[in-house]
Amino acid sequence: MTILVVAEHDNQTLNHATLCTIAAAQKLGSDIHVLVAGSGSASVADAVSKAAGVTKVLHADDAAYARELAENMGNLIAKIGGAYSHILAPASFFGKNILPRAAALLDVQQISDIVAIESADTFVRPVYAGNALATVQVTGSPIVVTVRPTAFDAVAETGGAGAVEALASAGDSGLSSFVGQEVTKSERPDLQTAKVVVSGGRGLGSGENYEKIITPLADKLGAALGASRAAVDAGYVPNDYQVGQTGKVVAPQLYIAVGISGAIQHLAGMKDSKVIVAINKDADAPIFQIADYGLVADLFEAVPELEKALG
């Protein structure tokens, strides 16, 4: 079987989630091709070719793929997809955007957000906001799958020697166009790949308190910043801080939840963290049911004391 992995990138740097998706692909077969579609993305194609387990890189370089619009990417994937037994992409905003359209064009069903692979046609995926796991068997070909990156350990960035092959563009569909984007720039670790995440919730009361309480602690720990949906909806922090079912799924070595009650929506995005620390004044908050360490205290007193203790 030959498996196709669709690479997530920004035309300059390969997203870590792609390496996790390649790891999932290795459980299905040893002949792994990676599609790099972008504009001026030769450096990404070169980086992918060196990843462990990659046998070939298909590089489609065209302005039509500069922003990885679903309409254009879907056409390209559908154009070549029939030659593969499986097509995989990260279950990130990127994969969730493009792969359903590609599956529809290929006239096959998609299996979303898998966390385990039992066989070539049988996968495990979370349902009911992660409160249960469903084992799903799929028929048809190709099998189209999005992979939860946090469920698979990334392959090594080096050690591979995949050949880079130019791929003809499928062109611009003309169905959509890129208008603009607002990007939050930060020198902090990426939220989805950080080893330590400090998240704040509605209990902080305001964006000013988030900056005053959460940011200094994250600075001391070299951590990424996260937030609950309630904090995002209240305008404390930008949308890209959101951890949860409708935000980002994270699984750091350490997750510190401050002033977060632990709604199911939030737990679905962070409960696979290796160590969970919760700080909340409500002893009955659901977050304490999954926390490894819980502190029932006023966050406005406890967090500054914790930060001070870190030196």
C-alpha positions as CSV (number, residue, x, y, z in Angstrom):
1,M,0.0,0.0,0.0
2,T,1.1,3.5,-0.8
3,I,0.0,6.3,1.6
4,L,-0.2,10.0,0.8
5,V,0.3,12.5,3.6
6,V,-0.7,16.1,3.0
7,A,1.8,18.4,4.5
8,E,0.8,21.4,6.6
9,H,3.2,24.3,6.3
10,D,3.5,28.1,5.8
11,N,5.6,27.9,2.6
12,Q,8.7,28.3,4.7
13,T,8.5,25.9,7.7
14,L,7.0,22.5,8.0
15,N,4.4,22.2,10.8
16,H,5.2,19.7,13.5
17,A,1.8,18.1,13.1
18,T,2.9,16.7,9.7
19,L,5.6,14.7,11.4
20,C,3.0,13.2,13.7
21,T,0.8,12.4,10.7
22,I,3.7,10.6,9.0
23,A,4.1,8.5,12.2
24,A,0.5,7.5,11.8
25,A,1.1,6.6,8.2
26,Q,3.9,4.3,9.1
27,K,1.4,2.1,11.0
28,L,-0.4,1.6,7.6
29,G,2.6,0.9,5.3
30,S,6.2,1.7,4.5
31,D,5.7,3.5,1.1
32,I,4.9,7.0,2.2
33,H,4.5,9.9,-0.1
34,V,4.1,13.5,1.1
35,L,2.3,16.2,-0.8
36,V,3.8,19.7,-0.4
37,A,1.5,22.2,-2.2
38,G,2.5,25.8,-1.8
39,S,4.1,28.8,-3.4
40,G,7.9,29.3,-3.0
41,S,7.8,26.2,-0.8
42,A,11.0,24.4,-2.0
43,S,12.5,24.6,1.5
44,V,9.5,22.8,3.0
45,A,9.8,20.0,0.3
46,D,13.4,19.6,1.1
47,A,12.7,19.4,4.9
48,V,10.0,16.8,4.4
49,S,12.3,14.7,2.2
50,K,14.6,14.3,5.2
51,A,11.9,13.1,7.6
52,A,12.2,9.5,8.7
53,G,10.0,7.1,6.7
54,V,9.3,9.4,3.7
55,T,10.0,7.7,0.4
56,K,8.8,10.4,-2.0
57,V,7.8,14.1,-1.8
58,L,5.4,15.5,-4.4
59,H,6.0,19.2,-4.7
60,A,3.3,21.3,-6.4
61,D,4.6,24.9,-6.5
62,D,1.9,27.4,-7.7
63,A,0.5,30.7,-6.6
64,A,-2.9,28.9,-6.4
65,Y,-1.6,27.0,-3.3
66,A,0.0,30.0,-1.6
67,R,-2.8,30.1,1.1
68,E,-3.9,26.5,0.8
69,L,-7.5,27.3,0.0
70,A,-9.7,24.2,0.3
71,E,-11.1,24.6,-3.2
72,N,-7.7,24.5,-4.9
73,M,-6.1,22.0,-2.5
74,G,-9.1,19.7,-2.8
75,N,-8.9,19.6,-6.6
76,L,-5.2,18.7,-6.4
77,I,-5.6,16.0,-3.9
78,A,-8.5,14.5,-5.8
79,K,-6.4,14.6,-9.0
80,I,-3.8,12.3,-7.6
81,G,-5.7,10.6,-4.8
82,G,-6.9,7.6,-6.7
83,A,-3.3,6.2,-6.8
84,Y,-3.2,5.8,-3.1
85,S,-4.7,3.4,-0.6
86,H,-4.9,6.1,2.2
87,I,-4.8,9.9,2.3
88,L,-3.9,11.4,5.6
89,A,-3.7,15.0,7.0
90,P,-3.4,16.5,10.5
91,A,-6.7,17.0,12.3
92,S,-5.9,20.7,12.6
93,F,-7.6,23.7,11.1
94,F,-5.6,22.9,8.0
95,G,-6.7,19.3,7.6
96,K,-10.3,20.0,8.7
97,N,-10.5,22.6,6.0
98,I,-9.2,20.8,3.0
99,L,-9.6,17.0,3.4
100,P,-13.4,16.9,3.6
101,R,-13.6,18.6,0.2
102,A,-11.0,16.2,-1.2
103,A,-13.0,13.2,0.1
104,A,-16.2,14.5,-1.5
105,L,-14.5,14.9,-4.8
106,L,-13.1,11.4,-4.6
107,D,-16.6,10.2,-3.6
108,V,-15.5,8.5,-0.4
109,Q,-16.3,9.0,3.3
110,Q,-13.8,10.6,5.7
111,I,-12.8,9.3,9.1
112,S,-12.0,12.3,11.3
113,D,-9.7,12.9,14.2
114,I,-8.3,9.4,14.7
115,V,-6.3,8.6,17.8
116,A,-5.3,5.0,17.0
117,I,-5.0,2.6,14.1
118,E,-6.1,-1.0,14.5
119,S,-5.7,-2.1,10.9
120,A,-5.6,-0.8,7.4
121,D,-9.4,-0.2,7.5
122,T,-10.1,0.1,11.2
123,F,-9.5,3.3,13.3
124,V,-10.3,4.6,16.8
125,R,-11.7,8.2,17.2
126,P,-13.1,10.1,20.1
127,V,-16.8,10.9,20.2
128,Y,-19.1,12.8,22.6
129,A,-16.4,15.4,23.2
130,G,-13.8,12.7,24.0
131,N,-15.9,11.0,26.6
132,A,-16.0,7.8,24.6
133,L,-13.9,6.2,21.9
134,A,-15.5,4.7,18.8
135,T,-13.9,2.0,16.7
136,V,-14.8,2.6,13.0
137,Q,-14.3,0.3,10.1
138,V,-14.4,1.9,6.6
139,T,-14.8,0.5,3.1
140,G,-13.9,2.0,-0.2
141,S,-10.7,3.4,-1.6
142,P,-8.8,5.6,-1.0
143,I,-9.4,5.8,2.7
144,V,-9.3,9.5,3.8
145,V,-8.3,10.2,7.4
146,T,-7.5,13.2,9.6
147,V,-5.1,12.4,12.4
148,R,-5.0,13.9,15.9
149,P,-1.3,15.0,16.1
150,T,-1.1,14.6,19.9
151,A,-2.0,10.9,19.6
152,F,1.1,10.0,17.7
153,D,4.8,10.6,18.5
154,A,6.4,12.6,15.7
155,V,9.0,10.9,13.4
156,A,12.5,12.2,13.4
157,E,13.1,15.3,11.2
158,T,16.2,13.7,9.8
159,G,17.3,10.2,8.7
160,G,15.1,10.0,5.6
161,A,16.1,10.3,2.0
162,G,12.9,10.8,0.0
163,A,13.1,11.9,-3.6
164,V,11.5,15.3,-4.4
165,E,9.4,15.1,-7.5
166,A,7.7,18.1,-9.2
167,L,3.9,17.7,-9.5
168,A,1.9,19.6,-12.1
169,S,-0.6,22.1,-10.6
170,A,-4.3,21.5,-10.8
171,G,-4.7,25.3,-11.2
172,D,-6.9,27.8,-9.6
173,S,-10.5,26.7,-9.3
174,G,-11.7,30.3,-9.3
175,L,-14.2,29.4,-6.5
176,S,-12.6,31.4,-3.7
177,S,-9.9,33.9,-3.1
178,F,-7.7,34.9,-0.2
179,V,-8.7,38.3,1.3
180,G,-6.6,38.7,4.4
181,Q,-5.7,37.4,7.8
182,E,-4.7,38.6,11.2
183,V,-1.9,36.7,12.8
184,T,-0.8,36.9,16.4
185,K,3.0,36.9,16.5
186,S,4.7,35.6,19.5
187,E,8.1,34.4,20.5
188,R,6.5,31.8,22.8
189,P,6.4,28.1,21.9
190,D,3.5,27.0,19.6
191,L,0.5,26.1,21.6
192,Q,0.0,22.7,20.0
193,T,3.6,21.6,20.3
194,A,4.7,23.2,23.6
195,K,5.9,21.0,26.4
196,V,4.3,23.3,29.0
197,V,1.0,25.2,28.6
198,V,-0.5,27.7,31.1
199,S,-4.2,28.4,30.4
200,G,-6.6,30.9,32.0
201,G,-10.3,30.8,32.2
202,R,-13.3,33.0,33.1
203,G,-12.2,33.1,36.7
204,L,-9.6,35.7,35.8
205,G,-12.3,38.2,35.3
206,S,-10.7,40.3,32.6
207,G,-8.0,40.5,29.9
208,E,-5.9,42.7,32.2
209,N,-5.9,40.1,34.9
210,Y,-4.9,37.4,32.3
211,E,-1.8,39.5,31.4
212,K,-1.1,40.2,35.1
213,I,-1.6,36.6,36.4
214,I,-1.1,34.1,33.6
215,T,1.7,35.7,31.5
216,P,4.3,36.1,34.2
217,L,3.9,32.4,35.2
218,A,4.2,31.3,31.6
219,D,7.3,33.5,31.3
220,K,8.9,31.7,34.2
221,L,8.1,28.2,32.8
222,G,8.9,29.0,29.1
223,A,5.3,28.0,28.4
224,A,2.7,28.6,25.7
225,L,-0.4,30.5,26.6
226,G,-3.8,29.0,26.4
227,A,-7.4,29.8,27.4
228,S,-10.8,28.3,27.8
229,R,-13.6,29.1,25.4
230,A,-15.3,31.2,28.0
231,A,-12.2,33.4,28.3
232,V,-11.9,33.8,24.5
233,D,-15.6,34.6,24.1
234,A,-15.3,37.2,26.8
235,G,-12.5,38.9,24.9
236,Y,-9.7,38.3,27.3
237,V,-7.4,36.8,24.7
238,P,-7.4,36.1,20.9
239,N,-9.2,33.0,19.4
240,D,-5.9,31.2,18.7
241,Y,-5.3,30.8,22.4
242,Q,-8.4,28.6,22.8
243,V,-7.9,25.0,24.0
244,G,-10.9,22.7,23.6
245,Q,-13.2,20.8,21.3
246,T,-13.7,23.9,19.1
247,G,-10.2,25.2,19.7
248,K,-6.8,23.5,19.7
249,V,-6.1,20.0,21.1
250,V,-2.9,19.9,23.2
251,A,-1.0,17.2,25.1
252,P,2.0,18.9,26.8
253,Q,4.1,17.4,29.5
254,L,2.6,19.9,31.9
255,Y,-0.8,21.7,31.7
256,I,-1.7,24.3,34.2
257,A,-5.3,25.4,34.3
258,V,-6.0,28.6,36.2
259,G,-9.5,29.7,36.9
260,I,-11.0,27.1,34.5
261,S,-14.0,25.1,35.8
262,G,-13.5,22.2,33.3
263,A,-16.4,22.2,30.9
264,I,-16.5,19.2,28.6
265,Q,-15.7,21.4,25.7
266,H,-12.4,22.4,27.3
267,L,-11.5,19.0,28.7
268,A,-11.7,17.5,25.2
269,G,-8.8,19.6,24.2
270,M,-6.3,19.0,27.1
271,K,-7.2,15.9,29.1
272,D,-4.4,13.9,27.3
273,S,-1.7,16.1,28.9
274,K,0.9,14.1,30.9
275,V,0.5,16.1,34.1
276,I,-2.5,18.4,34.8
277,V,-2.4,21.0,37.5
278,A,-5.6,22.9,38.4
279,I,-6.0,26.0,40.5
280,N,-9.6,27.0,41.3
281,K,-11.4,28.3,44.3
282,D,-14.4,26.1,43.6
283,A,-13.6,22.7,45.2
284,D,-16.4,21.1,43.1
285,A,-15.1,22.3,39.7
286,P,-15.0,19.4,37.2
287,I,-11.4,20.1,36.3
288,F,-10.4,18.6,39.6
289,Q,-11.7,15.2,38.5
290,I,-9.0,14.8,35.9
291,A,-6.3,16.9,37.5
292,D,-3.2,15.1,38.8
293,Y,-2.6,18.0,41.3
294,G,-5.4,20.3,42.4
295,L,-5.2,23.5,44.5
296,V,-8.4,24.9,45.9
297,A,-7.4,28.5,46.4
298,D,-7.9,32.1,45.2
299,L,-6.0,32.3,42.0
300,F,-5.1,35.9,42.6
301,E,-3.1,34.8,45.6
302,A,-1.9,31.4,44.6
303,V,-0.5,32.1,41.2
304,P,1.7,35.0,42.2
305,E,3.0,32.9,45.1
306,L,3.7,30.0,42.7
307,E,5.5,32.4,40.4
308,K,7.6,33.8,43.2
309,A,8.5,30.3,44.4
310,L,9.9,29.5,40.9
311,G,12.5,32.2,41.4
